[in-house]
Amino acid sequence: MKLTKNNISKAIDNVQDKYSALFDDLILLKNFKSKNFKSKSIFDFQYKLGIQLYKLASLRNEITVQEKKLIDKKQLIKPRWFIHRMRLYRKFKDSVENCIRIGKTLGDAFVWHFYQFNLPELFRHIDHEEIKIPPTGIGGMGELEFIKKNFILNNHFALLHGITNFLKIGDVSFISMDDCLLTSLGEIKTEKKEDGSLMVHLTAINSKGRHFFENINSDAKNEKDIYKGYFNPERFKRQIKKIIAVLKVSKEKNNENQLIYDKYYVKELEDVVDGLKGKVLNMKKVNARLLFVSNRFNYRTFSKRMFAKQNVKAYKRREDEIVKMVNSLYDKENLNHPIQMGSIHFDGKLEPISLIGTCPIFWYPIRPDIIKEIYFQNVFVLSLFNPTELFLNLKKLGLEFSKDEDTGKFYFGKMIGEKRMWIENISYFLSLIKDHLQTEEAVIEAIKGIVSITENQKDASTGVKIMPEIYHISTAYNQDNIK
C-alpha cells in the first residue's frame, strides 16, 4: 500500500468500524443474560481483534521501513521536503500506534472476564516490560491461527497475550473451565513448512498443582529437536524462566492480607460526560476537594484526529471559570498539599492507565455509551484532586509524614509500639482516586486495613515487610438493562 494520507485514513477508519463491532460484543458479554448475547461472538473475539492489530502492526512496520529509506536518501533531497515527509510519517505512525493501544484496551477488557479469579498472577505481569506492538510475520500469524482454532483446548479457555496491554509474560494463558483458575502459561513458536503451511508448536508451563497437558495425546519430541534451527534457544530459555516466575504464586489463599473495596464515583463520571452536550468542555465538582473535567473531541473518526489541533479557544473562553473552580479545591483553613492531576483510562500521552489491584473501567457499572466515548477517545476526562483533607483524616489514625534523620527521606506512617510502620508508596493510593474513580472513603478503609495487618505483626522480633493484596474491584454484570 502506498503511504498516502488517504490510504492511511481509510485503513485506520476501517479498523475503527471493526473495533466498534467488537466493543458491542464485549457489552453483550458484560450483559450475558441478554437474548442478543451469542457465545460465538466470544469464541471469535480474539481472532477478530488480533487480525486488526496484526494489520496495524504490519502497517506501522511499513511506515518505519519507508522512514529509513527516506533517511538513507537525505543527502539527495531538499531539506524542506525531507522534514515535511518525516513529519508526515511521524503523524502516520503516531495514529497507527494509538489505534493499536485502543484495540489492546478492548483486549484487556476481554481477558479480565476470564482472569478475574487469578489476580495475583495477573498483576505480576504488570511489573514486566510491555510489548507495545503485536507480533507480525510468521510468528504473529501462527498465534492468530492457534487462537482461531483453539479458544477452547483441553477444557481450558486460551487467552492470547498479544491482544492485551497487561499480559506480558508468554504468549498464551490457559484458564480452566472447571474452576476459572490459571492452569498454565505457554510460548507459541511457528515455522513455515515447504508447502507454505504453518506448523505451530506450543510449550506450556503448569502452575503448581495444575496439569494442562495431562489428557492431551501428543507425540512430543525432545525440546531441542522441536525448536532447533528456527529460533534462539537461549532466548526461549529466558522466556520460560519468566513464565515460571509468574506461576510461582501460591494458590493458598491468605485472606488475612487480602483487602477488597468497590466504592466509585461512577454517577459523577457519567454526569460530567453527559454535561458535554453542545459543549467542548465541562466541569463538575465531585466534592470540595475533587474536580472532574471532561473534554470532547469534535472529530469522531480516528483519521480526522491525525492532523487535528486542540481547541484552545474553548479553554480560553472559560479561563476565568476554570481558575475559579481550581482555586475552590484549596483548603483555606490548612496548609495544602500539591494538587494532583489525573485522567481516566488514557493519560496525556494517550497511554492506557493500569494499576495493580484495579480492573479495567469497562467492568465498572458505567453506562455503555459513556464507556465507549472514553475508550474510543471521543471524550477525555481529567481529574484535579487536593489530598489535604485525605491526609488530615489519615492523621486522625496516627498516620503522618516524618523524616528519617539517617537517610533524609520522608515517610508516611505511624509508630506501633516501639516500631515505626510506614507505607512505601502513598502515591498508589492517590492514583486510585485521581485515575481510577475510587472514593476517598474506600482509600481510607484500605489504609486502615493495612494498619490493622501491621499491628498484628507488632511483636515480630525483626523488621517485617508486609505485602497486602489490595483489590479495588467492580466486575458489574447484567446492569445495563439490555434486553
Kinemage of the C-alpha trace (Angstrom):
@kinemage 1
@onewidth
@group {chain A} dominant
@subgroup {mainchain}
@vectorlist {calphas} color= white
{ca met a 1} P 0.000 0.000 0.000
{ca lys a 2} L 1.290 3.433 -0.930
{ca leu a 3} L 1.714 5.565 2.187
{ca thr a 4} L -0.597 8.488 1.452
{ca lys a 5} L -2.837 10.382 3.832
{ca asn a 6} L -5.897 8.995 2.045
{ca asn a 7} L -4.735 5.373 2.252
{ca ile a 8} L -3.712 5.599 5.919
{ca ser a 9} L -7.033 7.279 6.747
{ca lys a 10} L -9.035 4.519 5.068
{ca ala a 11} L -7.024 1.842 6.849
{ca ile a 12} L -7.458 3.188 10.385
{ca asp a 13} L -11.111 4.152 9.875
{ca asn a 14} L -11.823 0.610 8.706
{ca val a 15} L -10.201 -0.652 11.912
{ca gln a 16} L -12.371 1.754 13.918
{ca asp a 17} L -15.501 0.193 12.412
{ca lys a 18} L -14.260 -3.278 13.353
{ca tyr a 19} L -13.429 -2.090 16.887
{ca ser a 20} L -16.939 -0.690 17.260
{ca ala a 21} L -18.479 -4.086 16.470
{ca leu a 22} L -16.087 -5.800 18.899
{ca phe a 23} L -16.992 -3.291 21.609
{ca asp a 24} L -20.668 -4.184 21.123
{ca asp a 25} L -19.750 -7.860 21.553
{ca leu a 26} L -17.978 -7.002 24.825
{ca ile a 27} L -21.046 -5.153 26.092
{ca leu a 28} L -23.136 -8.251 25.429
{ca leu a 29} L -20.570 -10.363 27.301
{ca lys a 30} L -20.939 -7.925 30.205
{ca asn a 31} L -24.717 -8.414 29.885
{ca phe a 32} L -24.700 -12.117 29.059
{ca lys a 33} L -28.312 -12.586 30.177
{ca ser a 34} L -29.420 -10.551 27.152
{ca lys a 35} L -31.215 -12.532 24.449
{ca asn a 36} L -28.833 -10.893 21.954
{ca phe a 37} L -25.761 -12.455 23.539
{ca lys a 38} L -24.236 -15.108 21.293
{ca ser a 39} L -21.369 -17.226 22.522
{ca lys a 40} L -19.896 -17.452 19.008
{ca ser a 41} L -19.006 -13.753 19.143
{ca ile a 42} L -16.867 -14.508 22.203
{ca phe a 43} L -15.275 -17.521 20.530
{ca asp a 44} L -14.283 -15.307 17.576
{ca phe a 45} L -13.385 -12.172 19.538
{ca gln a 46} L -9.652 -12.743 19.977
{ca tyr a 47} L -9.070 -13.729 16.374
{ca lys a 48} L -11.060 -10.779 15.022
{ca leu a 49} L -9.262 -8.298 17.263
{ca gly a 50} L -5.925 -9.965 16.604
{ca ile a 51} L -6.355 -9.633 12.830
{ca gln a 52} L -6.941 -5.881 13.142
{ca leu a 53} L -3.918 -5.476 15.407
{ca tyr a 54} L -1.828 -7.571 13.002
{ca lys a 55} L -2.808 -5.285 10.111
{ca leu a 56} L -1.992 -2.173 12.123
{ca ala a 57} L 1.360 -3.557 13.299
{ca ser a 58} L 2.256 -4.512 9.709
{ca leu a 59} L 1.295 -1.025 8.525
{ca arg a 60} L 3.440 0.536 11.252
{ca asn a 61} L 6.385 -1.625 10.190
{ca glu a 62} L 5.975 -0.467 6.591
{ca ile a 63} L 5.981 3.171 7.711
{ca thr a 64} L 9.215 2.502 9.622
{ca val a 65} L 10.777 0.943 6.500
{ca gln a 66} L 9.860 3.985 4.428
{ca glu a 67} L 11.244 6.295 7.118
{ca lys a 68} L 14.592 4.512 6.963
{ca lys a 69} L 14.657 4.666 3.178
{ca leu a 70} L 13.985 8.399 3.320
{ca ile a 71} L 16.790 8.906 5.848
{ca asp a 72} L 19.163 6.990 3.558
{ca lys a 73} L 18.343 9.446 0.752
{ca lys a 74} L 18.588 12.537 2.950
{ca gln a 75} L 21.630 13.944 1.159
{ca leu a 76} L 19.907 13.693 -2.222
{ca ile a 77} L 16.675 15.551 -1.459
{ca lys a 78} L 15.742 19.076 -0.422
{ca pro a 79} L 15.794 19.664 3.361
{ca arg a 80} L 12.346 21.222 3.395
{ca trp a 81} L 10.760 18.263 1.606
{ca phe a 82} L 12.675 15.819 3.844
{ca ile a 83} L 11.387 17.491 7.031
{ca his a 84} L 7.833 17.607 5.674
{ca arg a 85} L 7.901 13.908 4.756
{ca met a 86} L 9.410 12.820 8.069
{ca arg a 87} L 6.738 14.741 9.964
{ca leu a 88} L 4.072 13.108 7.835
{ca tyr a 89} L 5.437 9.640 8.579
{ca arg a 90} L 5.551 10.536 12.285
{ca lys a 91} L 1.869 11.529 12.175
{ca phe a 92} L 1.015 8.284 10.396
{ca lys a 93} L 2.960 6.200 12.892
{ca asp a 94} L 1.522 8.006 15.945
{ca ser a 95} L -2.017 7.447 14.646
{ca val a 96} L -1.435 3.767 13.924
{ca glu a 97} L 0.206 3.191 17.314
{ca asn a 98} L -2.699 4.929 19.045
{ca cys a 99} L -5.137 2.648 17.194
{ca ile a 100} L -3.148 -0.315 18.462
{ca arg a 101} L -3.369 0.940 22.049
{ca ile a 102} L -7.137 1.446 21.761
{ca gly a 103} L -7.564 -2.066 20.375
{ca lys a 104} L -5.455 -3.609 23.113
{ca thr a 105} L -7.598 -1.945 25.793
{ca leu a 106} L -10.525 -3.883 24.285
{ca gly a 107} L -8.357 -6.982 24.643
{ca asp a 108} L -7.688 -6.108 28.294
{ca ala a 109} L -11.429 -5.891 28.951
{ca phe a 110} L -11.976 -9.267 27.265
{ca val a 111} L -9.302 -11.223 29.156
{ca trp a 112} L -10.330 -9.680 32.501
{ca his a 113} L -13.590 -11.634 32.295
{ca phe a 114} L -11.553 -14.866 32.377
{ca tyr a 115} L -8.606 -13.755 34.527
{ca gln a 116} L -10.508 -12.055 37.373
{ca phe a 117} L -10.124 -15.023 39.738
{ca asn a 118} L -6.351 -15.077 39.220
{ca leu a 119} L -5.441 -11.575 40.300
{ca pro a 120} L -2.039 -12.246 41.923
{ca glu a 121} L -0.852 -13.910 38.705
{ca leu a 122} L -2.420 -11.209 36.537
{ca phe a 123} L -0.839 -8.320 38.406
{ca arg a 124} L 2.611 -9.915 38.335
{ca his a 125} L 2.574 -9.293 34.574
{ca ile a 126} L 2.398 -5.525 35.178
{ca asp a 127} L 5.935 -5.408 36.598
{ca his a 128} L 7.388 -6.551 33.273
{ca glu a 129} L 8.163 -4.510 30.200
{ca glu a 130} L 5.223 -4.146 27.854
{ca ile a 131} L 5.463 -5.343 24.264
{ca lys a 132} L 3.684 -2.405 22.673
{ca ile a 133} L 3.491 -3.665 19.078
{ca pro a 134} L 1.849 -7.062 18.407
{ca pro a 135} L 3.921 -9.658 16.537
{ca thr a 136} L 3.736 -9.763 12.749
{ca gly a 137} L 5.118 -12.102 10.103
{ca ile a 138} L 5.042 -15.865 10.549
{ca gly a 139} L 5.129 -15.638 14.365
{ca gly a 140} L 2.148 -13.304 14.551
{ca met a 141} L 0.122 -15.283 12.041
{ca gly a 142} L 0.895 -18.512 13.890
{ca glu a 143} L -0.528 -17.076 17.116
{ca leu a 144} L -3.690 -15.961 15.320
{ca glu a 145} L -4.207 -19.339 13.658
{ca phe a 146} L -3.686 -21.038 17.020
{ca ile a 147} L -6.330 -18.923 18.801
{ca lys a 148} L -8.743 -19.203 15.868
{ca lys a 149} L -8.831 -22.978 16.255
{ca asn a 150} L -8.126 -23.378 19.974
{ca phe a 151} L -10.057 -20.819 22.035
{ca ile a 152} L -11.137 -23.885 23.999
{ca leu a 153} L -8.449 -26.521 24.366
{ca asn a 154} L -8.500 -29.462 26.758
{ca asn a 155} L -11.358 -27.932 28.796
{ca his a 156} L -9.481 -24.637 29.104
{ca phe a 157} L -10.015 -21.142 27.718
{ca ala a 158} L -6.980 -20.000 25.742
{ca leu a 159} L -6.233 -16.268 26.080
{ca leu a 160} L -3.875 -14.602 23.628
{ca his a 161} L -1.483 -12.146 25.278
{ca gly a 162} L -0.676 -10.170 22.135
{ca ile a 163} L -4.134 -8.561 22.037
{ca thr a 164} L -3.687 -7.035 25.520
{ca asn a 165} L -1.632 -4.375 27.258
{ca phe a 166} L -1.222 -6.134 30.586
{ca leu a 167} L -0.448 -9.774 29.765
{ca lys a 168} L 3.292 -9.547 29.113
{ca ile a 169} L 4.799 -12.920 30.008
{ca gly a 170} L 4.449 -15.745 27.496
{ca asp a 171} L 2.116 -15.831 24.502
{ca val a 172} L -0.990 -17.542 25.837
{ca ser a 173} L -2.749 -18.300 29.148
{ca phe a 174} L -4.929 -21.329 29.839
{ca ile a 175} L -7.826 -20.808 32.284
{ca ser a 176} L -9.684 -23.903 33.486
{ca met a 177} L -13.367 -24.092 32.575
{ca asp a 178} L -13.950 -26.092 35.774
{ca asp a 179} L -12.754 -23.639 38.438
{ca cys a 180} L -11.771 -20.495 36.427
{ca leu a 181} L -8.191 -20.719 37.729
{ca leu a 182} L -4.988 -20.293 35.740
{ca thr a 183} L -3.517 -23.678 34.888
{ca ser a 184} L -0.704 -22.816 32.507
{ca leu a 185} L 1.203 -20.176 30.535
{ca gly a 186} L 2.520 -21.031 27.101
{ca glu a 187} L 5.003 -19.966 24.438
{ca ile a 188} L 3.975 -20.336 20.798
{ca lys a 189} L 6.598 -20.871 18.102
{ca thr a 190} L 5.741 -21.061 14.414
{ca glu a 191} L 7.653 -22.363 11.428
{ca lys a 192} L 6.743 -22.246 7.757
{ca lys a 193} L 6.867 -25.608 6.005
{ca glu a 194} L 7.996 -26.197 2.444
{ca asp a 195} L 4.408 -26.435 1.203
{ca gly a 196} L 3.662 -22.960 2.638
{ca ser a 197} L 1.594 -24.171 5.589
{ca leu a 198} L 2.374 -23.148 9.156
{ca met a 199} L 3.471 -25.529 11.899
{ca val a 200} L 2.620 -24.154 15.344
{ca his a 201} L 4.357 -25.504 18.451
{ca leu a 202} L 3.149 -24.865 21.988
{ca thr a 203} L 5.310 -25.151 25.100
{ca ala a 204} L 3.169 -24.809 28.241
{ca ile a 205} L 4.378 -24.484 31.823
{ca asn a 206} L 1.916 -25.606 34.507
{ca ser a 207} L 1.097 -23.674 37.650
{ca lys a 208} L 1.855 -25.516 40.889
{ca gly a 209} L -0.504 -28.451 41.327
{ca arg a 210} L -2.144 -27.917 37.916
{ca his a 211} L -1.972 -30.225 34.888
{ca phe a 212} L -2.838 -28.781 31.497
{ca phe a 213} L -1.335 -31.433 29.211
{ca glu a 214} L -2.409 -34.389 31.332
{ca asn a 215} L -5.067 -35.698 28.932
{ca ile a 216} L -3.753 -34.461 25.586
{ca asn a 217} L -2.471 -37.086 23.179
{ca ser a 218} L 0.912 -35.915 21.950
{ca asp a 219} L 3.904 -37.438 20.263
{ca ala a 220} L 6.071 -34.637 21.686
{ca lys a 221} L 9.706 -34.757 20.718
{ca asn a 222} L 12.711 -33.603 22.647
{ca glu a 223} L 12.644 -29.819 23.168
{ca lys a 224} L 15.909 -29.338 21.250
{ca asp a 225} L 14.601 -31.354 18.298
{ca ile a 226} L 11.352 -29.397 18.080
{ca tyr a 227} L 12.851 -25.926 18.107
{ca lys a 228} L 16.300 -26.447 16.628
{ca gly a 229} L 17.018 -24.278 13.617
{ca tyr a 230} L 14.294 -21.662 13.676
{ca phe a 231} L 14.566 -19.824 16.979
{ca asn a 232} L 17.166 -18.788 19.533
{ca pro a 233} L 17.311 -21.484 22.262
{ca glu a 234} L 18.814 -19.105 24.818
{ca arg a 235} L 16.038 -16.583 24.282
{ca phe a 236} L 13.483 -19.366 24.650
{ca lys a 237} L 15.019 -20.409 27.977
{ca arg a 238} L 14.755 -16.837 29.241
{ca gln a 239} L 11.090 -16.722 28.216
{ca ile a 240} L 10.361 -19.956 30.092
{ca lys a 241} L 12.144 -18.615 33.194
{ca lys a 242} L 9.856 -15.560 33.231
{ca ile a 243} L 6.788 -17.784 32.911
{ca ile a 244} L 7.892 -19.949 35.844
{ca ala a 245} L 8.410 -16.822 37.973
{ca val a 246} L 4.800 -15.742 37.360
{ca leu a 247} L 3.438 -19.194 38.148
{ca lys a 248} L 5.273 -19.439 41.481
{ca val a 249} L 2.382 -17.564 43.126
{ca ser a 250} L 0.908 -19.838 45.775
{ca lys a 251} L -2.654 -20.968 45.256
{ca glu a 252} L -3.161 -20.952 49.020
{ca lys a 253} L -5.436 -18.048 49.887
{ca asn a 254} L -4.065 -15.691 52.530
{ca asn a 255} L -7.302 -13.937 53.419
{ca glu a 256} L -5.650 -12.078 56.291
{ca asn a 257} L -3.642 -9.971 53.813
{ca gln a 258} L -6.417 -9.592 51.211
{ca leu a 259} L -8.395 -6.334 51.177
{ca ile a 260} L -11.236 -5.741 48.690
{ca tyr a 261} L -13.097 -2.454 48.118
{ca asp a 262} L -15.523 -1.266 45.472
{ca lys a 263} L -16.693 2.316 46.077
{ca tyr a 264} L -16.575 4.518 42.984
{ca tyr a 265} L -17.506 7.933 41.637
{ca val a 266} L -19.467 6.388 38.765
{ca lys a 267} L -22.506 8.683 38.739
{ca glu a 268} L -20.227 11.724 38.899
{ca leu a 269} L -18.272 10.493 35.876
{ca glu a 270} L -21.474 9.947 33.907
{ca asp a 271} L -22.704 13.419 34.863
{ca val a 272} L -19.557 15.223 33.729
{ca val a 273} L -19.664 13.433 30.352
{ca asp a 274} L -23.419 13.963 29.911
{ca gly a 275} L -22.849 17.662 30.575
{ca leu a 276} L -20.805 17.912 27.372
{ca lys a 277} L -23.914 18.048 25.183
{ca gly a 278} L -23.464 21.101 22.996
{ca lys a 279} L -20.086 21.849 24.625
{ca val a 280} L -16.412 21.063 24.153
{ca leu a 281} L -15.575 21.400 27.847
{ca asn a 282} L -17.480 20.613 31.040
{ca met a 283} L -16.540 20.679 34.736
{ca lys a 284} L -18.133 19.065 37.771
{ca lys a 285} L -17.180 19.347 41.432
{ca val a 286} L -17.378 15.823 42.846
{ca asn a 287} L -16.793 17.164 46.344
{ca ala a 288} L -14.927 20.034 47.983
{ca arg a 289} L -11.513 18.617 47.016
{ca leu a 290} L -12.132 16.726 43.746
{ca leu a 291} L -12.955 18.124 40.310
{ca phe a 292} L -13.752 16.243 37.089
{ca val a 293} L -13.128 17.968 33.748
{ca ser a 294} L -14.432 16.436 30.511
{ca asn a 295} L -13.319 17.422 27.027
{ca arg a 296} L -14.983 16.314 23.790
{ca phe a 297} L -13.061 15.776 20.563
{ca asn a 298} L -15.070 17.195 17.669
{ca tyr a 299} L -13.674 14.659 15.199
{ca arg a 300} L -15.372 11.274 15.540
{ca thr a 301} L -13.104 9.250 13.237
{ca phe a 302} L -9.559 8.154 14.037
{ca ser a 303} L -8.279 9.551 10.735
{ca lys a 304} L -9.633 13.076 11.277
{ca arg a 305} L -7.686 13.272 14.531
{ca met a 306} L -4.338 12.690 12.810
{ca phe a 307} L -3.879 16.358 11.984
{ca ala a 308} L -6.460 17.877 14.336
{ca lys a 309} L -5.379 20.578 16.749
{ca gln a 310} L -6.676 21.040 20.273
{ca asn a 311} L -9.456 23.616 20.548
{ca val a 312} L -7.521 26.071 22.712
{ca lys a 313} L -10.185 28.765 22.253
{ca ala a 314} L -12.698 26.686 24.223
{ca tyr a 315} L -10.373 26.812 27.220
{ca lys a 316} L -9.512 30.468 26.707
{ca arg a 317} L -13.166 31.472 26.695
{ca arg a 318} L -13.691 29.804 30.065
{ca glu a 319} L -10.304 30.601 31.577
{ca asp a 320} L -11.722 32.617 34.482
{ca glu a 321} L -14.232 29.899 35.313
{ca ile a 322} L -11.514 27.224 35.207
{ca val a 323} L -9.258 29.225 37.530
{ca lys a 324} L -12.148 29.781 39.947
{ca met a 325} L -13.005 26.059 40.016
{ca val a 326} L -9.393 25.041 40.618
{ca asn a 327} L -8.957 27.626 43.372
{ca ser a 328} L -12.089 26.297 45.060
{ca leu a 329} L -10.268 22.984 45.671
{ca tyr a 330} L -7.874 24.621 48.128
{ca asp a 331} L -8.466 24.369 51.862
{ca lys a 332} L -8.302 27.895 53.294
{ca glu a 333} L -8.004 26.645 56.873
{ca asn a 334} L -4.959 24.392 56.436
{ca leu a 335} L -1.591 24.177 54.717
{ca asn a 336} L -2.361 22.479 51.387
{ca his a 337} L -0.669 19.572 49.701
{ca pro a 338} L 0.016 19.988 45.943
{ca ile a 339} L -2.993 19.478 43.660
{ca gln a 340} L -2.855 16.065 41.969
{ca met a 341} L -3.821 15.806 38.300
{ca gly a 342} L -5.113 12.511 36.928
{ca ser a 343} L -7.030 11.119 33.976
{ca ile a 344} L -9.466 8.288 33.352
{ca his a 345} L -8.408 5.325 31.182
{ca phe a 346} L -5.895 7.195 28.949
{ca asp a 347} L -3.185 9.572 30.160
{ca gly a 348} L -1.951 12.758 28.470
{ca lys a 349} L 0.244 10.732 26.099
{ca leu a 350} L -2.711 8.511 25.148
{ca glu a 351} L -1.204 5.580 27.038
{ca pro a 352} L -3.697 3.337 28.859
{ca ile a 353} L -3.621 3.676 32.644
{ca ser a 354} L -3.426 0.493 34.683
{ca leu a 355} L -2.638 -0.060 38.350
{ca ile a 356} L -2.107 -3.203 40.382
{ca gly a 357} L -5.318 -4.048 42.220
{ca thr a 358} L -7.705 -2.359 39.773
{ca cys a 359} L -9.805 -3.712 36.937
{ca pro a 360} L -10.427 -2.066 33.527
{ca ile a 361} L -13.078 0.652 33.832
{ca phe a 362} L -15.046 -1.258 31.182
{ca trp a 363} L -16.218 -3.515 34.011
{ca tyr a 364} L -17.315 -0.677 36.299
{ca pro a 365} L -21.094 -0.124 36.445
{ca ile a 366} L -20.803 2.740 33.946
{ca arg a 367} L -23.311 3.192 31.101
{ca pro a 368} L -22.109 1.582 27.837
{ca asp a 369} L -22.381 4.813 25.840
{ca ile a 370} L -20.129 6.615 28.337
{ca ile a 371} L -17.557 3.798 28.313
{ca lys a 372} L -17.463 3.794 24.520
{ca glu a 373} L -16.914 7.565 24.371
{ca ile a 374} L -13.904 7.187 26.674
{ca tyr a 375} L -12.484 4.013 25.112
{ca phe a 376} L -12.685 5.453 21.592
{ca gln a 377} L -11.167 8.764 22.739
{ca asn a 378} L -14.179 10.834 21.747
{ca val a 379} L -14.139 12.142 25.307
{ca phe a 380} L -11.274 12.652 27.742
{ca val a 381} L -11.876 13.010 31.463
{ca leu a 382} L -9.296 14.678 33.704
{ca ser a 383} L -9.334 14.925 37.467
{ca leu a 384} L -7.921 17.506 39.867
{ca phe a 385} L -7.596 16.317 43.444
{ca asn a 386} L -6.428 18.138 46.565
{ca pro a 387} L -5.313 15.397 49.021
{ca thr a 388} L -5.112 17.758 52.029
{ca glu a 389} L -8.372 16.568 53.605
{ca leu a 390} L -7.470 12.931 52.923
{ca phe a 391} L -4.184 13.300 54.812
{ca leu a 392} L -5.920 15.146 57.663
{ca asn a 393} L -8.341 12.233 58.028
{ca leu a 394} L -5.454 9.765 57.965
{ca lys a 395} L -3.691 11.839 60.612
{ca lys a 396} L -6.605 11.041 62.933
{ca leu a 397} L -5.485 7.405 62.597
{ca gly a 398} L -1.983 8.416 63.702
{ca leu a 399} L -0.571 8.423 60.165
{ca glu a 400} L 1.578 11.343 59.075
{ca phe a 401} L 4.748 12.275 57.209
{ca ser a 402} L 8.027 12.117 59.094
{ca lys a 403} L 11.677 12.465 58.159
{ca asp a 404} L 14.247 9.725 58.627
{ca glu a 405} L 17.239 11.575 60.071
{ca asp a 406} L 19.677 8.931 58.819
{ca thr a 407} L 18.591 8.931 55.172
{ca gly a 408} L 16.929 12.348 54.913
{ca lys a 409} L 13.907 10.724 53.255
{ca phe a 410} L 10.287 11.381 54.204
{ca tyr a 411} L 7.969 8.522 55.083
{ca phe a 412} L 4.230 8.265 55.652
{ca gly a 413} L 3.324 6.090 58.605
{ca lys a 414} L 2.983 5.851 62.396
{ca met a 415} L 4.576 4.387 65.489
{ca ile a 416} L 3.237 0.982 66.534
{ca gly a 417} L 4.649 0.335 69.976
{ca glu a 418} L 8.409 0.839 69.712
{ca lys a 419} L 8.480 0.293 65.973
{ca arg a 420} L 7.828 2.593 63.049
{ca met a 421} L 5.398 1.457 60.389
{ca trp a 422} L 5.400 3.248 57.035
{ca ile a 423} L 3.639 2.932 53.687
{ca glu a 424} L 6.242 2.884 50.940
{ca asn a 425} L 4.090 4.012 48.013
{ca ile a 426} L 1.487 6.509 49.145
{ca ser a 427} L 1.195 7.749 45.537
{ca tyr a 428} L -0.519 4.428 44.759
{ca phe a 429} L -3.498 5.451 46.898
{ca leu a 430} L -3.640 8.920 45.358
{ca ser a 431} L -3.743 7.287 41.914
{ca leu a 432} L -6.734 5.193 42.962
{ca ile a 433} L -8.674 8.427 43.487
{ca lys a 434} L -7.427 10.591 40.611
{ca asp a 435} L -7.120 7.888 37.917
{ca his a 436} L -9.485 5.073 38.923
{ca leu a 437} L -12.630 6.758 40.282
{ca gln a 438} L -12.101 5.463 43.822
{ca thr a 439} L -13.719 7.376 46.673
{ca glu a 440} L -11.622 8.796 49.481
{ca glu a 441} L -13.621 6.623 51.891
{ca ala a 442} L -12.570 3.453 50.073
{ca val a 443} L -8.909 4.500 50.166
{ca ile a 444} L -9.087 5.304 53.897
{ca glu a 445} L -10.672 1.897 54.561
{ca ala a 446} L -7.881 0.197 52.591
{ca ile a 447} L -5.185 2.021 54.561
{ca lys a 448} L -6.977 1.149 57.822
{ca gly a 449} L -6.810 -2.472 56.737
{ca ile a 450} L -3.064 -2.192 56.136
{ca val a 451} L -2.536 -0.647 59.575
{ca ser a 452} L -4.545 -3.474 61.152
{ca ile a 453} L -2.476 -6.117 59.363
{ca thr a 454} L 0.718 -4.393 60.509
{ca glu a 455} L -0.447 -4.155 64.115
{ca asn a 456} L -0.920 -7.932 64.127
{ca gln a 457} L 2.822 -8.223 63.393
{ca lys a 458} L 3.995 -5.763 66.039
{ca asp a 459} L 5.567 -8.486 68.209
{ca ala a 460} L 7.853 -9.736 65.431
{ca ser a 461} L 11.478 -9.799 66.618
{ca thr a 462} L 12.780 -8.203 63.408
{ca gly a 463} L 11.508 -5.734 60.854
{ca val a 464} L 8.731 -7.146 58.677
{ca lys a 465} L 7.808 -6.120 55.130
{ca ile a 466} L 4.118 -6.792 54.616
{ca met a 467} L 2.704 -7.093 51.087
{ca pro a 468} L -1.082 -6.891 51.405
{ca glu a 469} L -3.220 -7.702 48.378
{ca ile a 470} L -5.419 -4.638 47.851
{ca tyr a 471} L -8.145 -5.143 45.247
{ca his a 472} L -10.447 -2.344 44.113
{ca ile a 473} L -12.725 -4.465 42.009
{ca ser a 474} L -16.070 -3.925 40.325
{ca thr a 475} L -16.927 -6.512 37.715
{ca ala a 476} L -20.508 -5.401 37.100
{ca tyr a 477} L -22.587 -7.895 35.094
{ca asn a 478} L -26.116 -7.502 33.697
{ca gln a 479} L -26.691 -3.953 34.977
{ca asp a 480} L -27.197 -2.108 31.676
{ca asn a 481} L -30.866 -3.010 31.051
{ca ile a 482} L -30.043 -4.597 27.701
{ca lys a 483} L -32.836 -6.923 26.630
